[in-house]
C-alpha cells in the first residue's frame, strides 16, 4: 500500500456506514429488484415518476415573473434595440449565456454578451462591468446566473438609462436590486414548485416563454436542452423531479448527436463517448473543462466553444480548455498539498479538529480556492473555506458545506452577529462565496467556528456514509452495472446508488500516483472483481491483504475496449 504523502500526516478515522431503511413501493414492483429498492429509498413511489418526457416538466407559465420578464425582453427584441447578456464565470453561467444568446439570435435580436473576469471584475454585474457594457450602448442588460445581490451594478445601469432584467437562482438578501424585472424561483413568495433550478434552468424557462410568444412553440429553447443538462449537473443543484426531466432530455439529445458541437467536443476531450453520455460524464469530463476557463483565464473561451456551429472550431477550443484544465489540476494539487499540511498541523486526529476549517496561504489562486475547500470538506467532513488574496489585498473566499448545514445561512448569521466583518457574500446551501479585509481572517475563523458549532453535532461531522445495502455475489456483474448506470440521471439530491459489503482484499497497487487499484472477492463468494479507489492512495493505511469493509458504486470499466464491472470505491477500512 502507499505511504502517506510527504508534508502532511494522514488523519485516521473510521467513518460510520449507515444502511438506508429498506422501503418497498407497490408502484415499482415490475422493476428489477435492485432498481426498485434504490428508487424507493430516494422517495420514488411509482414507475410513472420515472417518465422523463418533457411534457411532464413543471409548466413554464407557473414560474412567477416569467410573463413580465418575457414582456420586457420581447419589447426590446421587437424594437430592434441592443441587448447584452451578462453571464458568470462558471459552467452554469456559461451555458445560461449561450442558451439565451442562441435563442435571441434565432429570433433576430441584436444581442451580445459579456462575462466578468474573476480577478478584474469580481462576481456578477459589478459597476466596472456595467461601465464596460455601457460603451456598447445597450438598451437592456439581462443577467443570467447572477444579479440578485448586485445592487450597485444594477443601480449604475439604471443611471445610464439601461433597463435591467435579472435572472438568477441564488438566494436573495434582505433587499432586492432595483431591476426592471427579477426572475428567480427563490424569491420570497414564489409559488414555483421546483426551486432547485440552476441558472441555466431559469434561462431555459425564460427562453421557452419568449420562443413560444414569437413562434408559437418552445422548440427553439428545447433544442438547447443539452446546455441545460450540462449547466445543471455542473452546478451541483439538487436533481428534483423537474431537474431530472431537464437533465435526462438534454442527455438524450447528446446521445443522439443532436446537440451543440462544443458539448460533444468537451466530452470527447475528456475521453467520454457522447453516444453513451451519463450525468457523471457531464460532471467529471465536460464540466471541469468548461469551468477551468473561468477559474484561470477567460470564460469567453468556453462560451465560444459552446456557441460555435463549426465542429472543427469547437474541437480546437475544447483542446484549449483541456490544456487550461491540466494547468488547473497542477495548481490545485499544489494548493491542496499546502492545505492538507496546514490542517495536519492543527490537531493529531479528526475528532480534535475544529468544526469548520478556514485556510489562506500566500499565492493561492482565487479561481481554485473553491476546489480546495471542496477537497477539505470531502476529506475531513467539515465545512471548509479557502481564501486567496485579490489584486486589492482583500481576501476572496469560497466555502463548501456538509449535508444539513446551510452555508449561506451560516454566513448571514455571522454577518448579523459581527456587522462589518464580512464584505460581500452569497450562494447556496452547499456552496458560497465571500470577501474579507486582509486583517479579518482570524476574527472570521473564530466567528465561523462558533456559528457552525451551534448548528451541528458530532454525528454531522462524522462523515456518515449512506448505503443502499449489499449486492449479492451474482449481482457484481456487467449487466447490473449497466442497469444502474442507465437508470439515472443521478446527481446532487438524487445520489448514484452506493452499496457496502465485506470483501477479501487479494492485492492492491497504486496507479496514477494517487489512486488504489484493488483485487477483491466478496466474503462468502467466489467471484473476483476489480476496484478503483480514486485519490485514496495516501488515506488508506491497512494491510495489503485481508478482510475489508467497502462502500462502493458499481461501475463499468471499458479501458482497452473490454467492458467489465468494477467497484468504484468511495471508502474502505480494515474489517
PyMOL commands that set and color helices and strands:
alter all, ss='L'
color gray80, all
select helices_A, chain A and resi 33-41+47-50+54-56+60-62+66-78+91-106+127-134+151-159+199-215+219-222+225-234+241-255+261-269+274-276+279-296+300-307+311-344+350-352+369-380+407-417+441-455+473-475+478-485+559-561
alter helices_A, ss='H'
color red, helices_A
select strands_A, chain A and resi 17-19+82-86+110-114+140-143+163-167+181-183+356-360+383-389+395-400+422-427+431-436+465-467+499-511+515-522+528-533+546-557+564-574
alter strands_A, ss='S'
color yellow, strands_A
deselect
rebuild
show_as cartoon
